[in-house]
Amino acid sequence: MNDDEVLIAQLRRIGDQVDPPPQAVLEAARAAFLMRRIDAELAELVLDSAVDAGSVAVRGGDTDAVRMLTFESGAVSVEVQVTDVDGLRSLLGLVSGASGPIEVETAVGRRSVPVDSLGRFSIGQVPPGTVRLHLTADDGTAVTTSWVGL
Amino acid sequence: MGEDPSALLAAAAAGDSSAWNVLVDQYTGLLWSIARGYRMSTADAADAVQTTWLRLVEHLDRIEDPSRLPGWLATTVRRECLRILRRGKREQPAFDDDGLPDVVDDAPGLDAALLDSERDAALWRAMGQMPERCRLLLRVLMASPPPSYAEVAAALDMPIGSIGPTRQRCLDRLRHIADADETLADPAGPEGGRR
């Protein structure tokens, strides 16, 4: 090993000592496998105003900014508007190609909300963290959105 | 490095949770280093890493080139970090899970106290004083187990060819800062400074 490789190895040893991945992170990663839904079709996150250019959201430290998310699968699309209310997330959604209740899943559990005749739904008081939605397409297919950090 | 990700990915896609666990053990260190390289707090780094693993679960059947899984993971966690950064600083939770205030990345002075050798401590403090691009590169290169240049390139979205020269320049700079730090440092007592 040359000097640079020795130094990198020394840094690695330091990192292992002072900043390794926390045990809880490893455990959550192992448990992620249990979240697999083979039976459901995935609705991918195709647009996130927090990341994608040309977004409608106001950026630059404006914490009141509205975040827009769009999920799409073959037959279903879900648009969600996310706002912060007292540190919790409030979701207003519009779904097409699906009907019936929508389930919101977070790290702490699941909750079901109704969808009105125009495809609108509202989910309040969602704790910050990763979230996904479960819904049923008009043809009966179970659809699950990508996880997204809110 | 480690076992062939293609075989592990195929086994995990077929439902083998032990193959999944090997993937987790093999790559979480890299993902954590990348998130820390992007200066994520403990809570945000945990979110970025977890979202990355959840995305892989979603895509187990549709990774186009399984041999490039580490690059896919590195790209995914980088995107998640940028998502978190661009979303802006999120509200500080009143308490973390452990009830202690969150220590924002580095806090080199504090963590350096955990290190036995003065040289190690000086190097870790020096990391906090590096220019952003260097600090990010070194934090990813020092991941455990050691990442390949292809993985580092994906994590930083930089050409593979520029990693070697940049690494050399950044390490020289790190040595320089650590040397100056050690020269200035008080000869602290052996018991001093531990949290």
Chai-1 contact restraints between the chains, C-beta under 6 A:
chainA,res_idxA,chainB,res_idxB,connection_type,confidence,min_distance_angstrom,max_distance_angstrom,comment,restraint_id
A,D4,B,L171,contact,1.0,0.0,6.0,A-B,restraint_1
A,L7,B,L171,contact,1.0,0.0,6.0,A-B,restraint_2
A,I8,B,L141,contact,1.0,0.0,6.0,A-B,restraint_3
A,L11,B,M142,contact,1.0,0.0,6.0,A-B,restraint_4
A,R12,B,M142,contact,1.0,0.0,6.0,A-B,restraint_5
A,R12,B,S144,contact,1.0,0.0,6.0,A-B,restraint_6
A,I14,B,D120,contact,1.0,0.0,6.0,A-B,restraint_7
A,I14,B,W124,contact,1.0,0.0,6.0,A-B,restraint_8
A,G15,B,M142,contact,1.0,0.0,6.0,A-B,restraint_9
A,D16,B,S144,contact,1.0,0.0,6.0,A-B,restraint_10
A,V18,B,D111,contact,1.0,0.0,6.0,A-B,restraint_11
A,V18,B,L114,contact,1.0,0.0,6.0,A-B,restraint_12
A,P21,B,T28,contact,1.0,0.0,6.0,A-B,restraint_13
A,P21,B,G29,contact,1.0,0.0,6.0,A-B,restraint_14
A,P21,B,W32,contact,1.0,0.0,6.0,A-B,restraint_15
A,V25,B,A46,contact,1.0,0.0,6.0,A-B,restraint_16
A,V25,B,V49,contact,1.0,0.0,6.0,A-B,restraint_17
A,L26,B,T28,contact,1.0,0.0,6.0,A-B,restraint_18
A,A28,B,Q50,contact,1.0,0.0,6.0,A-B,restraint_19
A,A29,B,V24,contact,1.0,0.0,6.0,A-B,restraint_20
A,A29,B,T28,contact,1.0,0.0,6.0,A-B,restraint_21
A,A29,B,W53,contact,1.0,0.0,6.0,A-B,restraint_22
A,R30,B,N21,contact,1.0,0.0,6.0,A-B,restraint_23
A,R30,B,V24,contact,1.0,0.0,6.0,A-B,restraint_24
A,A32,B,W53,contact,1.0,0.0,6.0,A-B,restraint_25
A,A32,B,L54,contact,1.0,0.0,6.0,A-B,restraint_26
A,A32,B,V57,contact,1.0,0.0,6.0,A-B,restraint_27
A,F33,B,S17,contact,1.0,0.0,6.0,A-B,restraint_28
A,F33,B,W20,contact,1.0,0.0,6.0,A-B,restraint_29
A,M35,B,V57,contact,1.0,0.0,6.0,A-B,restraint_30
A,R36,B,V57,contact,1.0,0.0,6.0,A-B,restraint_31
A,L42,B,E58,contact,1.0,0.0,6.0,A-B,restraint_32
A,A50,B,R83,contact,1.0,0.0,6.0,A-B,restraint_33
A,A50,B,R86,contact,1.0,0.0,6.0,A-B,restraint_34
A,A50,B,R87,contact,1.0,0.0,6.0,A-B,restraint_35
A,V51,B,R83,contact,1.0,0.0,6.0,A-B,restraint_36
A,V51,B,R86,contact,1.0,0.0,6.0,A-B,restraint_37
A,G61,B,G88,contact,1.0,0.0,6.0,A-B,restraint_38
A,G87,B,E91,contact,1.0,0.0,6.0,A-B,restraint_39
A,T130,B,T51,contact,1.0,0.0,6.0,A-B,restraint_40
A,S146,B,E58,contact,1.0,0.0,6.0,A-B,restraint_41
A,W147,B,T51,contact,1.0,0.0,6.0,A-B,restraint_42
A,W147,B,L54,contact,1.0,0.0,6.0,A-B,restraint_43
A,G149,B,D47,contact,1.0,0.0,6.0,A-B,restraint_44
A,G149,B,T51,contact,1.0,0.0,6.0,A-B,restraint_45
